[in-house]
Amino acid sequence: SLRLNADGMPTRDLLVSVELELLSRREAPAVTRGQQISVLATVGTVTVRARGITQEAGCVGDTVNLIVDEGHRVIKGIVRSADTVEVLP
């Protein structure tokens, strides 16, 4: 049954239980924070591979922040597998 407060809004307990349900359905992250990964960057027909470190956890298809070993800038990439992140164009 839907639990509403006096204002007609869902109760905090209901919101927490819905959030926990959604989190329990989510798959385990493919990469974790601080993990060393392969970074792919493609320009036209050329693909460059480098090493990098993830700055957050993410599942396949998620966008995560990472740092390429040769640089100190945080860039964004899409998790492609448990050890590969593709840099966004």
Secondary structure as GFF3:
##gff-version 3
##sequence-region A 1 89
A	DSSP	alpha_helix	12	25	.	.	.	ID=ss1
A	DSSP	beta_strand	36	43	.	.	.	ID=ss2
A	DSSP	beta_strand	46	54	.	.	.	ID=ss3
A	DSSP	beta_strand	63	68	.	.	.	ID=ss4
A	DSSP	beta_strand	74	81	.	.	.	ID=ss5
A	DSSP	beta_strand	84	87	.	.	.	ID=ss6
###
